Amino acid sequence: MERLKHQYEYDHDKIPVQKKLGNLSNYILSQRSRLDEDVVVDMDMGHHLQNLEIDPSLFISFLENAFKRVGDNEFCGKRIDISFSKAGYFLFFTCTNTTDPRTTKMERDNDPAINIAKKQLDLLYSRKHVLHIINHERLYQVDLVLQLN
């Protein structure tokens, strides 16, 4: 339901980044309350994002995946790190979570939400994005760069 709210909140295709980050913060807080107390969630929203506009449906799939797949890592416990930053005409998003080494790479690779997000990016930011996913036994990381002009 929260995802639908994000998708239909506005009549136009893009909303200001600050509004979207507020929605993401609320989503993260709601997901955080469902996790064990030992899960560390760190979020850096950046300070130079005020006048940017982005599609409202981006990022949620990556966050959903992180909260669904966060697992215990013997070296750094259970963690989710989320960051946004801007340089020139580019928006940088990184979402990293520890994973349970008992889950297989194939399980992590075949997440429907991630596949949908990839299709969205291809449709909305064709040739204007770079998506790199690192899928290791103990770490899952999404690096996304969007060209904003």
Order of alpha helices (4+ residues) and beta strands (2+ residues): alpha-beta-alpha-beta-beta-alpha-beta-beta-alpha-alpha-beta-beta
